[in-house]
Structure formats: structure tokens, C-alpha cells
Amino acid sequence: MSTRSHAATPASQAFTTAPLPLGRDLPPDPGVTLVRGGADVCVYAGHAEAVWLCLFEEGDDSGATERRIPLEERAFGWWFGFVPGMGDGQRYAYRVDGPWDPANGLRHNVDKLLLDPYAKAIEGSIAWGPEVYGHEVDDEWAGDPDVRSTLDSAAAMPRCVVVHDDFDWEDDAPPLVSRSDSVIYETHVVNLTKARPGVPEHLRGTYAGLAHPDTIAHLTGLGVSAVELLPVHSFTSEPHLLQRGLTNHWGYNTVGFFAPHARYAAARDPQGALDEFKGMVKLLHREGIEVILDVVYNHTAEQSREGATLSFRGLDNRAYYRLDERGQDIDVTGCGNTLDLRHPIVCRMALDSLRYWVTECHVDGFRFDLAVALGRGRGDEYDPDHPFLVAARTDPVLSRVKLIAEPWDVGMHGWRTGQFPPPFSEWNDRYRDGLRTFWLADSRAQLHGELGHGVQELGTRLAGSRDLFGTHDRGPTASINYVAAHDGFTLADTTAYDVKHNLANGEDNRDGSDGNRSFNHGIEGPTDDPVILAARRRSIRNLMGSMLLSAGIPMINAGDEFGRSQGGNNNPYCQDNPISWFHWDLEPWQEDLLATTTHLLRLRREHPALRQRTWALGRQVNEDGSMDMAWFDASGSPMDGAWHDPATRILQMLVNGAYVGQRSVLVVVNGSLDDVEVTLPTVPGVTAYRLLWDSAWERPQDVDSDVEPGAVSVDAMSIRAYAASDPT
């Protein structure tokens, strides 16, 4: 049976909204919109029977100053009204009354204070306890999700804060880096600067610290074109982490899709936090660096029906979340709930949020976490023409920024790499796995006298993964190439650990992936053995070099440029401590690796043949018979049948730039355990080669002499890049 609350509103808290202007029969924009004399307020609660706007005085954490204003106007599920005198700095939230009918997915509870889904600032944190649950729970926060709680949550909840969008952008303009010229640096606001000595202590771990000249000098010196920030939308920690004395560090647990996470700001006031974020974007733009946000529109922090009631669940559980016929959450995210982007209101919220971050905060693109969940249609199947995906592709604002999909979720048939529509680019996990297999897993196999997987997969990935992205005229820039990311081992740890070491996460090492395709080179973890250390360093250079010499958009996991380690933890999402923070007192080998990464990025900038926008198909491009891309074996002959031989460990790839007036580049790979003699190929128009880089080098070297096509000695387990003779 459906029940509902009849909590009374004290007379001292009763307010009314001002009458609407004549003829106003449509709701205003969602959220709080400042207008002359006050503010328009609007929130969606499609199954509610009453909605109150709750106002609080600044500094009131207990809720003692709460004033409730009924929103008496209603249309299409939106509740709205004009509130005289409401302005900047006002703290507020909502209460919603309506059916408590869990079997039908309705979980209204007027005793719970609810955050505005459109709040542009959120102040304070959740005081986790029974009060924030819509159903009754015990002191361990467990209980019956069907029994309604009567505890009031006002003293345990953050407040939404009204802020203005005025900001002096000066002459800010988006860098508009082409996709083919892009190099993405995936990083975390805190990790990058928390221990960086050149950043003042009070700015470390903040937006201002990321935009500090010392941090920017590292980014520009390295040569990246964009920072991709782990979630900066306002988020909270999961209860199970807090019970273990940990916190959610990565931020994939959103409570507000329009508000910057306040703890990342050096500023202590909500307006200052928003302005600080905008200032960070402006300063990065000034140095030609784009800002891409990792965004989480697939789930929220409310978790399953056994979780808390913080916002969406109390407003309209049936609208915001995907539910089954019993009113229970359909979870394709692994986080307890899935936002229902099939619903027009939820789809609009996500699109409004994206447009806000572009138009008001000037960000340059988005990486969509678990993006398959955003494209699941009525039958729960992934649909590339899902309304949300179509809207993002056609919106005049969003279609002009960089859109990057993480092309999987944890639901049925959730792996969809290569299946997102243009102009989306995609994280290419096949690239990561292919390169790790060749340089690490196959190396271990050879040491045990076993065959590896040959070079066919490696060649496909180096050339841009046309097998995955060759349809719809997408081109190589549809592939985001990476060998390590925030999720998994760091690049250095792939060479030092065979298995994960996640005990610090408090889950008995059950969390995190077991499929790392890593190789510890003979000893697990730290060692003083110089032979093993040298082999590990070369493997790092092989992986980094392969990525930066490949067609596609490279993405560097921040810190990998100098060999950062997490001690074998491949899932430090809850480690806001030195496990995750970057340490900048670099050892000599780390300085060498940083110089190597910088050198490789410079080569990429200087040689357009490495930054292909369209596919090289092995077709003739000149009357002399030269091809746009050609493949050769160790003898300098065309690969032919060697492609399919698992014993093949040597590959040469010539990317032709001469036909467009640029230098061609030859990439030579020796994935065997022995030094080999390789014949550099004789091809039309090429009379000599100059060595640009060799992964056998601990530090980049300058080579000022050319070699003619013919035999050269190539070290075991190494990759080289040559520039062909100047085009005529």
C-alpha cells in the first residue's frame, strides 16, 4: 500500500511565492535564475504532491534557520515560483512530499533535505548517518529499504548556494587544438600538485595550484596540448569507504553536475571556488592548453535503493533512475544505480550541464565515464542513435568541443569500443592491451621458451586501429591511444609488478583488475638488481615510445612521463595520500625518462607524418611507386606472410610524408630477446635515414649523420624512429 508523509510546515516557516506575471504558463529555466527583484526557482518532481524551497542563513549547519517556501506553480512535472529578495549567497535546498511506494519506485520523504540538481555551488559535506537515508537504517547504515525514515536530515546535509556567472574572462579564447595535434595529459587536481615544491603550500592540491606558473611550466615544457581532469563535479564519498576510514579520491560519485568540487579550491567561499575554477581555465588557455573534464552522467552518489536520499531519489526516483518492474535499480555501472537518460528531463539535465561547463566555464571537451550506459535505449541495448548521443553530436555548442567516450559499462554487452558515432573519439583499450601484450606479456613468454602473439596486432595499433574506427569516415583521431590510465597500474608499475597489491584499499585485494598484462622482469616490486632495473626502464621507454609514434591521439597518464609508481596498487580510488600524490624529487633515471618523453613529443610535433588525420591505406601516392604507408620485415622486404607468423618479432613501418611535402618517418621494432641485424628498406624517394630516437638510449641523443638503406644492428627489445631523407 502507498503511504505518504503529512509533516506540517510550521507557521513561522510558511512563505508564499509572488504571483506569476499574466500569461506565464511555462516553467522557467531549471535551478535558480537571478532576475530583477529576486530569483526564479524551478525543480522537477514529476510524481510529487508538494515541493518546498528551503532557505538557510549562512553558517547554519544545524538547520535552525530553515524557512520553507511552497512552490505553488506546476507544469509538466516542474515546480516553480518567483522568490522576492533571493540573491547571491543564498543557501537553499528542497523538500518534497508525495507517495512512499517503493514497489512502484516512488520514495518521497519530506523529512529529507534535497540538493538542487542544477545547483552551481554546493557548500559543506554530508554528515553520514541514519538521517540521510530515506528509509530506516541502524547505526551501521543498514536496514529495510521499504520502511520510511522519520529522521530529519537538515543538520546532516550540505547546502546549495546561489552564485552569479559574472567573471572577467579578459580576452580568453579556446585554444582550438586540432584533434590530430592533440596530446592529452590525464591528471587529478590534487595528485599533480599536492607535493610539488614549486607551488605554494596553500595552493597545493587546488585549481589555483594546477594553474600556478610552476605547474604550467611542467605541462608546457613536456609539450601536452590538454589536461583531462578526473571528476571535478561536486561529489561525496561512499559510506563503505568512510566506515573503513577512507574517502573517495577519484570523484566518480557525483552529487551535483553543475557545481565544481569545493574541496579542490583554495578559496573557501562558494563564489570564490567557482571563480577559481574559471581562473584555472583562463590561465591554462593562455598557454595554449585545453581543459577536458571527465564527467559521470551514468550514476550518482545515491547508490542503490539501500543508499541515501540526497537529491534525485527524493525528487523523482522513477524519473531519474532506471528501475525494473519491482521498483529496484537496474545497475549497469557497478555503483548501485544508473541514471535514465531515456527520460527527457534527465537527458536535458546532462545536456544543460555540459553546455554550462562550455559556455560559462569555457572548458574544451569531455570524457564520458562508462559512456555505454548513456546510450542504452528502451530495450536496454546500446544504441548509437540514442537521443542523448544524437543531441550531443548535433548541439551547436557541444558538437564543436572534444567528445571522448569510455566505450564500455558493466552491463550486458557492455564492451563497445569502436562503436560510438562521430565526432566522438574513444578510449582504445585494445590499443593498451595490444602494446602491453607485445612488450610485456610476450617478453615473459619468450623467456620461458614460448611464442608470443607476433606483430599483427602491434602493427594495427601503430597505424591507428582502423579495424575499430574505419567506418563512418572517422579517421585515426577517433582512437585515444594509451598504455596506462588512472584506472590500473601506472606505466612504471606495469614493468615492476605481475599482480595487483591493493590491500590498502581495505577489500582484501579483491578490487581492481587481475588482467594487467604486466611483467615484473623477474622480481616482484622494488629491487636493487641493475639488470632488472635496466630492463624495466627500457620496457617503459618501449611503451611510451610506441604510443607517441602511433597514429591517433596519445593520452599520457600523468606522472608516467617520469616513472611514477603507486606501489602496485592498480585501483587507488580511495587513496588521497602519498600512494596517489606525485613525488617530484626525481632520481636520475626519472630525469632521463622525463627528457625522453619530452623528446618524443617534440618529434611528434616536428613530423606531421606521425599525426595523421586520415587513414594511410598502403596505396600508391606518387608516380614513382611510393606508398602512403608501407610495412617491411627484418630483411627490408614487404611483410607479406610474416604478418601471420607468431614467431615474427620484427617490424618496420614507413609512414610517407613526402607526398605532402613533409619528411617520412620509419619506425623499426625489435621485440625479440636478441640483438638483430635489420635492413632499412629501399623505397622510392628515400636515399638515407637519420636516427631520431632509440629506446635503447637511457636519455635522448643527437645524431648528426645519415645512414643509407641497408643493414643496421638493432638492440634486443627496442624501438627506433628514423626520419627519411628530405622530400624533393
N, C-alpha and C positions, 0 to 999 in steps of 0.2 A: 504494500500500500504506500502511496506517496504521502509524505508529510512535509510540513514546512514550518519555518520559524515565525513567531509572532512577536519578536523582540520589539519593544516600544522605543520610540525615539523621545528622549526627554524634552520637555518643552523648552528648556534653556538651550537646547541644541537644534531646535527646529528653525529652519530658514525656508524661504521660498525664492525661486528664481524670478527674475524680472520678466514681464510679459514679452513674448516674441513680437517682432515687427509684423505688421499685417502682410499676409501673402507668403510668409516663410513656412513652406511645407516640406522642405528637405533638410536633413541634418547638416550641420556644419562639418568642417574637416575633423577627423578623429583627433583625440587628445585635447590639449588646452591651447587655444589660439588667442593671443592678446589682441584686443580691439579697443577702440576708444571707450573709456569708462569702465573697463573690466576685461572679462575673458569669456569666450565661447567655450563650453565644455561638452565633450561628446565621447561616449564609450559604447561598445557593442556588447549587449547582453540579451541575446535573442529569445531566451526562454525565461527571462526574469519577470518578476511581478512588481518589483520596486528596486530603484537604484538611488543611492545617496552619494553625493560628493562629500568627502570628509576633509575638513581643513584643520591644520595644526599650526601652533605657534613654533617659530624657530627654536630649536633646543629642547623641545618637548619630546622626550623619548618614551614617556610613560603613557601618553595619550590623554593626559588630564585636560588638555585644552581643546580636545576634539569638538568640532562644530559640524553638524550634519545638515546638508542642503539637499533636499529631494530634487532629483531631475525628473520633471513632470512632463516634458515633451518627449514623444516617442514616434519613430517612423522606421519601418523595415528592420526592426531589432535594435536600432540605435536609440540610446537615451541621451538627451542633451538639454542644454539650457544656457542662458546668459547669466553670469555671476558678476554683479556690480562690484567694483573695487578690487577684484582679484588681479594681482600683478606679479612682477618679477619677485622671486624669492619665496613665493607662497609654497608651503609644504602641504601636500594633499595625498589622498588615496581614495578608494571607493569601498562601499559596502553594497552587497547585492542580496536581495531576498527573492525566494522562489522555491520551486519544488525540490525536496530532497528525495530523489528517486533513483538510487544507484543502479538498479536493474535496467533502467532506461537511460543511463548515462547522465543524469541530472544530479549535481552535487552542490546546490546553492546553500550557503550558510552565512547568514547576516552577521554572525559573530566574528567573521574573519575579515580583516582589513586586506584589501586587494590593490596591487600595484597597477597603474595605468599601462597598458601595452604600448602606448605611444609616448610615455614619459621620456623627456630628453635629458633628464638628470635624476639620479636616484641617490639619496643620502642615507648613510647608515648601513648596518648589516643585519642579517636575520639572527635573532637570538633563538637558536634551535631548541625546541622543547615541545611538549604536547600542545601548546597554544596554537602553533602554526599549522596544525593538522585539522582538516575539515571533519575528520572522523575521530572517534575516541582512540587514544593510544596510551600506553603505560609510560613509565619513566625511561624505558629503553626505546621509546618511539615505535612500538609495535602494537597492533590492535586489530579490531574488526573494522574494515573499510566501509561497512554498511551502516554502522552506528554513528549518528551525527554527534559531533562535539559541541558543547555549550561554552567552552572556554573562549574568552575574548583574546584576539591576537594583537591588538593595537600596540601593546608595550613590547612586542617581540618582532615587529616588522619595520623595515626601512620606510622612508617617505619619498614620494615623488616630489620634485621641486620644479617650479616654473622658472625657465631661463629664457633669455632672448637670444636671437641669432645675430645681433649686431657684432661685427668683428672687422678690424682693419686688415683686410687682405692685401692692401697696397697693390702692387702690380702682379700678384700671383697668377700664374697660368700653368696648366698641366704640362708636364714635360713632353707628353705625346711621343714616347719612345715607341718605335715600330716593334711589332712582335718579333720580327727576325733579328732585331738588335738587342732584344731584352735578355738580361741575366737577372734572375730572381734570387734574392737572399732571404730565406725563410728564417725568421727570428722571433724571439719573445721579448717584449718590452723590458721585463725585469732582467732576464738572463744576460742580455747583451751588455748591460751597463752596471749591474749590481756591484761588481768588484773591479770596474775599470778605473784605474788610478787617476787618469786624466779628467775624469768627470767629478765635479764637486760632490762631496758625500751626500749632501741633502738632495741632490738631483739624481742620484743613482737609482736605477730601477723605475724610472718615471718617463713619461712622454718628453719632458724637458731634457732628461738625460739622454734620451735617444737622439734628440735634435741638437745636443751640445756639439760645439765645433770639434771636440776631440773624437766623438763618436762618428760624426760625419766624415772626418778626415780618414778614419779607417775604411768607411764604405767607399768613398771616392778613390782612395788610394788602391783599394782592392779592384775597383772597376765594375761594380754591380750597377744595374740600372733601376732596381726596385727593391724595396723591402716588403716582404709579405709577413704581416704581423699575426701571430697567433691571437685568438679572440680578444677583442677589446670592448665588445658589448658587455654591459653590466652583467655579472654572473655571481654565483654563490657556490659554496662547497656542498658536496653530498653529505647527508647525515652519517653514513657509514664511515666516511673519512674522518669526520670530526670525532666520532667515537673512538677512533684509533689514534687520535692526536695528530692527524694530518689535514691538509687542505687541498682543494682543487687548485692546482697551479697553472695548468694549461688554459682553463677558462671555457671548456666546452660544456657549459652548464648555465645557459642564459636565463636571466630574469627580465631583461629589458633590451629590446632590439634597436632602440634609438639613443640610449644613454651610454656614454663612454664609461668604462670601469673606473670608479672614483679612486681606488687604491693605487692606480698607476699614475696618478697626478701628484706632483709636488704641491700644487695648490690645494688648500683644504676646503674651500667653499665650492659648491656645485658649479656656479657660473665660471669660476676660475679653472675648474677641471676641464670643462668644455673648451674654453678659450685656449688652455694649454695644449689640448689635442690639436686644435686648429693651428696653433703656432708651430707645433711639430711638423705638420704637413707643409706649412708655408716654408719653413726653413729647409726641409728636405727638397721641396720643389726648386728652391733657389739654387741648389747644387745639382739639379737635373735628375733627382732620384724620385721615382714614383712610389706611391703608398698603396699597397694592396691589402685588403682586410680578409682574414679567414673568418667566415661567417657561418653561423649554426642555425639554420632555419628548419632543421629536421626534427628537433625535440626541444624541450625546455627543462628547467631545473625542478619542475614539479614531480618528475619521475612517474611511476605508475599510480594507479588508484590508491595504493598504500602509501603514497608520498604526501607531501604537504600541499596546502591550498594557499598559493601565494598571489595568483593573478588569474590566469586563463581558465583554470579549472573552476574557480568560483564565479567567473563571469558567465561562461557558457561552455561547459565541458564537452557537450555534444557538437559544438561548432568547431572548437579549436583543435580537438584531437580525433585521431582515427580510432573508432570504437567498434567492437564486434556486437553481435545481436544481444549479448548479455550486459552491455554497457562497460565492458572491460577493454583496456587499452590494447590496440594492435601495435606491437613493438617491432619495427624493422631497423631500429637504431642501436639496440643493446643498452638503452638508457631508460627504459621503462615506459616511454610514451613516444608517439610520433605526431607531429603537427600535421593537420589535414589540409594540405594545400589544394585539395579539390574544392574546398569551401571558398566561395568568393571573398568572404571577409578575411580569412586567413591569408589567402593569396594576395589580397590587396595590402594587408599589413606588411608582408615580406617585401613587396614591390615598393611600398611607401618608404619602408626602412632603407632599402637600397638607394632610392632616389635621394633621400635625406642626406645620406653619407656622401653622395656625389655632389649634390647641389649646394648644401650648406657647409660641408666639411672638406670638400674638394678632393676626396680620395679618388684613386685612379683605376680601381678594379676590385674584384672579389674572388676569393677561392671558396667554393661552396662545399662545406663538410658533408659527407655522406649524401652526395647530390642525387643519387638514385631515389632516395626517399622523397625528394622534391618532385619527382616525375612519375610517381606511381598513381595510376588512374583508378577508375571506378572498379575495375576488376582486380586491383592491386598489382597489375603488371606495369612494368616500366614503359612509358610512352614518350618518345622524343618530341611528340607534338602536344604534350601536356600543357594546359593553359599557362601555367607559371613559366615554363620554358619558352613558349611562344611569346609571352609578354616580355620576358627579359630580352629576347632576341630582336623584338620589334620596337620596344620603347625608345623614343628619340634620345633619352638620356642614357639608359643602361646599355643600349646596343653599341654605344661609342666608347665604352670603357672595357677593360680586360675582364673577361669572364672565364673562370677556371673551375672545372668540376673535379671533385674527388669521385671517380665514376664507380662507386660501389656503395652498398649498405649491407646490413647483416640479414636482410630478409631473403625470401625465396627468389632464386635467380637474380641475386643482387650484384653480381660482377658484370659491369657493362663498359669496360674500357674500350674506347674507340667508337662508342655508340651514341655519343652526345652530338647534337646538331651544331653546325657552325652558327655563330662565331666562337663557340666555346672551345677552349683548349682543355686538356685533361692531364691530370697526374698519370704518368705512364708507369704502372707497377711492373709491366712486362719488361720495360727498359731496366728498371732497378734489378729485377730478378735475373735478367739475361746477363748483365755485366757482372753481378756478383757470382753467378754460376761460372762464367768463363775465368775470371781472375782469382776466385777463391775456392769454390767447391771443386772445380775441375783440377785445380792445383793440388788439393788434397788427394783427389783420385789418382793423379799421376804419381804422387809419392808412394801410393800403395800399389803401383803397377797396373792401374785400371785406366780405361779410356775415359775421356771426358765427353762433351757434347759436340765437339767440332766448332766450326766458326760461323755456321749459317745464321744462328740466332744473333751472334755478335754483329755480323755484317748488316743484318736487317735493322738492328737498333742504331748502329752508327749512321746509317743512311736516312734515318728519320721515321722509321716504323710505318712504312707505307702499308704494310699488311693490316694495320689497325686503323689508320687515318687516311687511307687512299680514296675514300668515297666523298661525295659532295664537294669536290674541289677544295678540300680543307688545307692541304699542304703540310710540310713538316712542322710548322709552328703550332699545329694542333697538339703536338706532343710536348708535355712538360717533362723533361729528362731529369732524373735524379737517381742517385745511388744511395742516399740516406736522407731522412727527413726527421722531423720532431718525433714521429711515431716509429720507434725502432732503435736499433743500435746507431750510434754515431759512426761516421766513416772510420775513424781510428779503431773503434770497438769491434767493427766487423773483421778486423785483422788480428784482434787480440783475444777474442772470446768465441768459443764454439757453442756455448749455451748462455741463456739469459741468467742474470744474477739480480733478481727483483725482490729479495727478502725484505728490503727496507720499505716496500710498499704495503707490507702487512697482510699479504694474501698467500703466504706460504709458497711463493714463487709460481703460483698458478696463473697470474695475469701476464699479459704480454705475449707476443708471438713466439712460437717454437720454430717457425720456418725462416730462419735468419740468413741462410746461405752464406754463413761466415766461415772463417778459418783462422784458428789461433796460431798457426805456424809452428805448432809443436808444444807449446806451453800455454796453459790457461791463465790469462791475466798478466799482471806485471812480471817482468823478468829483466835480468841484467845480461842475458846472453846476447853478445853483439851480433852474432849471425842471425838470430831470430829477429832482433830489433831491426836490422838492415832489411830483412825480407819483408817485415811488416811495413816499413816505410815505403819500400818500392811498391807494394800492393796498394797502399794509399795513393801513391802517385799514378799508378796504372788506372785506378778507378776514377780519380779526379781528372786525369788527362783524357781518358776515353770520353767522359761526359762533355768536357769543354771542346773536344774536337768533333763532336757529333752534330748532325743536323737536328734542329728542334730548339726548344727554349730550355737552356740549362737552369736548374734550381739548386743552389748550394744550401745545404743545411748549415746554418750559422755556427761558426766555430770549427767546422770541418776544414776550413782553409788553413788552420794551424794545428789540427790534430787533437781537438778537444775530446776528452773521454768522460763517460758517465759511469765508469767502473763496471761496465757490463750490464747496467740497468737499461732494458730496452722499452720501458714504459714508465718513465719518471713523471707522470702526470700529476702526482701528488707530492713532489719533492721541491718545495720552494726553499732551497738551501744549496750548499756548495756542490751537491750532486749535479744540479742543473745550471748553476751560475758559471759564467765563463771566467777562467783564470788567465790573466794577461801577463804573468811573469813567465814568458816563453823560454823554453830550453832551446839550445842551438838548432836541434833538428826541427823544432816547430817554426823557428825563424826561417829555416830553409824551405819548409813546406809552404809558409805564407808567401815567400818570394816566388815559389814555383806556381802557386795558384794565380798570383798577380801576373806573372809572365804569361801563363796560358790565356788569361782573359785579355791581355794585350794582343796576343796573336789572333785571338778570335775577332777583336775589333779591326785589326790591320788586314785581315784576309776575308773578304766577303764570301769567298767560296765556302767558308765554314758556317755561313749564316744564310742558308738557302731559304728562300720564301716559297718556291715551287719545287716540285719533285724533279730530281735527276733520275732519269729512267734508263740510262745506258743507251741513249740514242745518239746518232751522229749529229754533230752541231757545226761541222766545218767541212769544207770540200777536201781538206787533207785527211779526212777519215777520223779525226779526233771525236771522242765521245764526251757527253756531259759528265758521266761517271763511269769508271772502269775498275775492274777487280782483277787482281793478279795473285798468283801463288808465289812460293819462295823462289822459283826459277825465273820469275818475271813474265810468265806465260799466263794467259787468261785462266781464271779459276776452273771453269767447266765442272767436271765431275768431282773435284776436290771439295766442292760445297757440301756434299752429302757424306763425306768420309769422317766418322767421328774421331779418327786419328789426326785429322788436319788441325794444326795449331798455329799456322802462319797465314797471314792475310795482308794484302796490300790494297788500299783503296785510294784511287786517284780522283779527286774532285776537280773538275775542269773549270777554271775561272777565266781562261784566256779568251774564250769566245765572247765574253762581255768586258774585255779589256782589263781583267784582273789576273793576279797570279794564281796558278793552280796549286793545290796542296796534295801531297802524298802522305797518307797515314800508313805506317808499317807496324804490324802487330806480330810479336813472337810470344805466344802463350805456352811455349814448351819449357821444360826444365833445363834445357841445354842452350848454350850459345850456338847460333846458326849462321850460315852464310846465306844472305838474301840478295837476289839480283834485282836492283832497282829497274823498273820497266823502261823499255824504249818505246816511246809513243810519239805521234806526230806533234811537232812544235816544241817539244821539250828536249833541250840539249844538255841540261845539267840540273842538279838539285843542290839546295843548301839546307843543311840541318838546322831546324828551328828549335827543336826540343827533343830530349831523350829522357824517358823515365828512369834510366839508369843513373842519371845525374842526381846527386843529392840537392844541388842548387843550380838554377839556370846558368848556362854558359853562352858566350858569344862565339859563334863560328863564322869566320870571315872568308871562307873558301868554299868553292863548289866542288861537287863530285859528279862525274859523268855517269850516265846509266850504266849499270854493271854491278859486280859483286861487292857487297859490304858485309862486315861482321856485325851481327845484332845480338846484344846480350840476352840471356835467358830471361823470361818473364818481364818483357819490357814493351813499350810502345813508343814510336817515334813520329815526329811530324817534320816533313820536308816542304820547302817552297820550291816549286818548279821554276825554271828559267823565266825571265821576264817575257810577257807576251809581246809579240811583234805587231 
